[in-house]
Amino acid sequence: MHDIADLESRGIPGVYVATVEFEQAGHGQAAALGATEAGVFVAHPVQDRSDEEMKEMARLAVDGLMGRITG
């Protein structure tokens, strides 16, 4: 998150991807750093997912990622 705050301070949009298990922690870290909320959250867990499941998770996250970067 610190790296994203650094990017934002230089006018470069940044975003991270995490599972919903870490959503509250992401919000807290963003608030502590004074950063714009820059997270896109996907289903948990990620480990042991098949390639097809991972592709579907990525497909579902793309709109959120692009919205954060271009918004």
MDTraj code that builds the backbone (N, CA, C; nanometers):
import mdtraj as md
import numpy as np

residues = "MET HIS ASP ILE ALA ASP LEU GLU SER ARG GLY ILE PRO GLY VAL TYR VAL ALA THR VAL GLU PHE GLU GLN ALA GLY HIS GLY GLN ALA ALA ALA LEU GLY ALA THR GLU ALA GLY VAL PHE VAL ALA HIS PRO VAL GLN ASP ARG SER ASP GLU GLU MET LYS GLU MET ALA ARG LEU ALA VAL ASP GLY LEU MET GLY ARG ILE THR GLY".split()
xyz = np.array([
    [0.0821, -0.1183, 0.0000],
    [0.0000, 0.0000, 0.0000],
    [0.0866, 0.1248, 0.0000],
    [0.1998, 0.1216, 0.0710],
    [0.2893, 0.2377, 0.0753],
    [0.3331, 0.2757, -0.0649],
    [0.3633, 0.1774, -0.1486],
    [0.4052, 0.2051, -0.2866],
    [0.2936, 0.2722, -0.3656],
    [0.1698, 0.2341, -0.3407],
    [0.0574, 0.2954, -0.4110],
    [0.0426, 0.4407, -0.3666],
    [0.0574, 0.4675, -0.2376],
    [0.0515, 0.6051, -0.1893],
    [0.1627, 0.6877, -0.2535],
    [0.2805, 0.6293, -0.2708],
    [0.3917, 0.6988, -0.3362],
    [0.3577, 0.7302, -0.4820],
    [0.3011, 0.6326, -0.5520],
    [0.2611, 0.6565, -0.6905],
    [0.1605, 0.7705, -0.6986],
    [0.0599, 0.7657, -0.6122],
    [-0.0435, 0.8687, -0.6129],
    [0.0152, 1.0071, -0.5867],
    [0.1130, 1.0146, -0.4983],
    [0.1733, 1.1444, -0.4671],
    [0.2459, 1.2029, -0.5876],
    [0.2802, 1.1169, -0.6828],
    [0.3465, 1.1622, -0.8057],
    [0.2489, 1.1718, -0.9229],
    [0.1191, 1.1570, -0.8948],
    [0.0178, 1.1702, -0.9990],
    [-0.0005, 1.0464, -1.0848],
    [0.0501, 0.9330, -1.0371],
    [0.0385, 0.8069, -1.1104],
    [-0.0632, 0.7194, -1.0374],
    [-0.1720, 0.6807, -1.1054],
    [-0.2708, 0.5965, -1.0364],
    [-0.2145, 0.4580, -1.0065],
    [-0.2512, 0.4054, -0.8928],
    [-0.2085, 0.2715, -0.8540],
    [-0.3248, 0.1956, -0.7942],
    [-0.3175, 0.0662, -0.8004],
    [-0.4239, -0.0187, -0.7473],
    [-0.3629, -0.1525, -0.7064],
    [-0.4235, -0.2155, -0.6077],
    [-0.3795, -0.3491, -0.5681],
    [-0.4976, -0.4446, -0.5740],
    [-0.4663, -0.5718, -0.5836],
    [-0.5681, -0.6769, -0.5829],
    [-0.5429, -0.7629, -0.4601],
    [-0.6482, -0.7877, -0.3851],
    [-0.6395, -0.8739, -0.2678],
    [-0.7707, -0.9510, -0.2578],
    [-0.7702, -1.0534, -0.1760],
    [-0.8948, -1.1273, -0.1564],
    [-0.9802, -1.0556, -0.0524],
    [-1.1083, -1.0859, -0.0530],
    [-1.2017, -1.0224, 0.0396],
    [-1.1619, -1.0445, 0.1854],
    [-1.0858, -1.1470, 0.2114],
    [-1.0374, -1.1742, 0.3471],
    [-0.9533, -1.0574, 0.4002],
    [-0.8913, -0.9820, 0.3104],
    [-0.8016, -0.8736, 0.3489],
    [-0.8613, -0.7354, 0.3224],
    [-0.9899, -0.7294, 0.2948],
    [-1.0531, -0.6023, 0.2611],
    [-1.0465, -0.5025, 0.3769],
    [-1.0820, -0.5436, 0.4953],
    [-1.0797, -0.4533, 0.6103],
    [-0.9384, -0.4024, 0.6364],
    [-0.8398, -0.4895, 0.6260],
    [-0.7005, -0.4492, 0.6453],
    [-0.6588, -0.3485, 0.5387],
    [-0.7036, -0.3681, 0.4156],
    [-0.6715, -0.2751, 0.3072],
    [-0.7292, -0.1375, 0.3326],
    [-0.8530, -0.1323, 0.3780],
    [-0.9160, -0.0042, 0.4102],
    [-0.8401, 0.0657, 0.5234],
    [-0.8037, -0.0105, 0.6252],
    [-0.7316, 0.0465, 0.7387],
    [-0.5950, 0.1004, 0.6999],
    [-0.5239, 0.0249, 0.6173],
    [-0.3915, 0.0681, 0.5737],
    [-0.4013, 0.1940, 0.4881],
    [-0.4998, 0.1989, 0.3991],
    [-0.5176, 0.3176, 0.3151],
    [-0.5452, 0.4396, 0.4025],
    [-0.6307, 0.4253, 0.5015],
    [-0.6624, 0.5369, 0.5903],
    [-0.5385, 0.5807, 0.6685],
    [-0.4610, 0.4845, 0.7183],
    [-0.3409, 0.5168, 0.7955],
    [-0.2376, 0.5908, 0.7126],
    [-0.2302, 0.5594, 0.5832],
    [-0.1318, 0.6230, 0.4955],
    [-0.1858, 0.7489, 0.4286],
    [-0.3135, 0.7762, 0.4475],
    [-0.3739, 0.8913, 0.3816],
    [-0.3847, 0.8716, 0.2319],
    [-0.3933, 0.7470, 0.1896],
    [-0.4002, 0.7138, 0.0468],
    [-0.5447, 0.6988, 0.0027],
    [-0.5667, 0.7204, -0.1233],
    [-0.6961, 0.6922, -0.1832],
    [-0.7181, 0.5418, -0.1757],
    [-0.8410, 0.5012, -0.1481],
    [-0.8696, 0.3571, -0.1480],
    [-0.8395, 0.3014, -0.2852],
    [-0.7475, 0.2096, -0.2945],
    [-0.6983, 0.1628, -0.4239],
    [-0.7048, 0.0113, -0.4375],
    [-0.7997, -0.0524, -0.3705],
    [-0.8062, -0.1973, -0.3748],
    [-0.9221, -0.2502, -0.4564],
    [-0.8960, -0.3610, -0.5215],
    [-1.0001, -0.4392, -0.5877],
    [-0.9934, -0.5761, -0.5218],
    [-1.1068, -0.6218, -0.4723],
    [-1.1089, -0.7445, -0.3935],
    [-1.1766, -0.8577, -0.4694],
    [-1.1131, -0.9735, -0.4637],
    [-1.1603, -1.0924, -0.5334],
    [-1.1925, -1.2012, -0.4308],
    [-1.2554, -1.3076, -0.4772],
    [-1.2959, -1.4177, -0.3894],
    [-1.1752, -1.4789, -0.3168],
    [-1.2029, -1.5279, -0.1994],
    [-1.1007, -1.5932, -0.1167],
    [-1.1395, -1.7393, -0.1009],
    [-1.0476, -1.8306, -0.0992],
    [-0.9034, -1.8160, -0.1188],
    [-0.8661, -1.8239, -0.2667],
    [-0.7414, -1.7906, -0.2940],
    [-0.6908, -1.7967, -0.4309],
    [-0.6128, -1.9259, -0.4534],
    [-0.5441, -1.9700, -0.3500],
    [-0.4620, -2.0914, -0.3647],
    [-0.5483, -2.2101, -0.4049],
    [-0.4897, -2.2983, -0.4762],
    [-0.5545, -2.4221, -0.5224],
    [-0.6664, -2.4001, -0.6232],
    [-0.6755, -2.2811, -0.6802],
    [-0.7742, -2.2565, -0.7865],
    [-0.7170, -2.3075, -0.9177],
    [-0.8041, -2.3548, -1.0042],
    [-0.7598, -2.4001, -1.1355],
    [-0.7276, -2.2787, -1.2224],
    [-0.6591, -2.3021, -1.3318],
    [-0.6293, -2.1934, -1.4255],
    [-0.7575, -2.1278, -1.4738],
    [-0.8579, -2.2063, -1.5014],
    [-0.9846, -2.1514, -1.5496],
    [-1.0516, -2.0647, -1.4421],
    [-1.0471, -2.1097, -1.3179],
    [-1.1045, -2.0298, -1.2093],
    [-1.0292, -1.8981, -1.1933],
    [-0.8966, -1.9024, -1.2053],
    [-0.8166, -1.7801, -1.1941],
    [-0.8472, -1.6840, -1.3089],
    [-0.8642, -1.7371, -1.4282],
    [-0.8994, -1.6518, -1.5429],
    [-1.0344, -1.5861, -1.5209],
    [-1.1284, -1.6589, -1.4656],
    [-1.2605, -1.6022, -1.4379],
    [-1.2510, -1.4942, -1.3299],
    [-1.1728, -1.5178, -1.2267],
    [-1.1537, -1.4175, -1.1226],
    [-1.0921, -1.2904, -1.1825],
    [-0.9948, -1.3075, -1.2690],
    [-0.9302, -1.1925, -1.3344],
    [-1.0308, -1.1192, -1.4229],
    [-1.1090, -1.1949, -1.4968],
    [-1.2091, -1.1326, -1.5846],
    [-1.3060, -1.0478, -1.5031],
    [-1.3470, -1.0987, -1.3889],
    [-1.4411, -1.0261, -1.3039],
    [-1.3775, -0.9028, -1.2390],
    [-1.2474, -0.9031, -1.2209],
    [-1.1782, -0.7918, -1.1553],
    [-1.1370, -0.6806, -1.2507],
    [-1.1328, -0.7083, -1.3804],
    [-1.0792, -0.6118, -1.4780],
    [-1.1534, -0.4790, -1.4739],
    [-1.2845, -0.4788, -1.4701],
    [-1.3583, -0.3527, -1.4708],
    [-1.3235, -0.2684, -1.3477],
    [-1.3139, -0.3324, -1.2332],
    [-1.2760, -0.2602, -1.1116],
    [-1.1358, -0.2042, -1.1195],
    [-1.0447, -0.2830, -1.1732],
    [-0.9056, -0.2372, -1.1882],
    [-0.8982, -0.1182, -1.2824],
    [-0.9621, -0.1303, -1.3975],
    [-0.9576, -0.0216, -1.4956],
    [-1.0263, 0.1044, -1.4417],
    [-1.1340, 0.0850, -1.3688],
    [-1.2024, 0.1986, -1.3091],
    [-1.1143, 0.2728, -1.2096],
    [-1.0387, 0.1990, -1.1305],
    [-0.9489, 0.2605, -1.0321],
    [-0.8328, 0.3335, -1.1023],
    [-0.7833, 0.2756, -1.2093],
    [-0.6679, 0.3344, -1.2771],
    [-0.7084, 0.4562, -1.3595],
    [-0.8227, 0.4495, -1.4240],
    [-0.8618, 0.5577, -1.5139],
    [-0.9606, 0.6552, -1.4496],
    [-1.0168, 0.6184, -1.3317],
    [-1.1215, 0.6974, -1.2691],
    [-1.0734, 0.8258, -1.2191],
])
top = md.Topology()
chain = top.add_chain()
for i, resn in enumerate(residues, 1):
    res = top.add_residue(resn, chain, resSeq=i)
    for name in ("N", "CA", "C"):
        top.add_atom(name, md.element.get_by_symbol(name[0]), res)
traj = md.Trajectory(xyz[None], top)
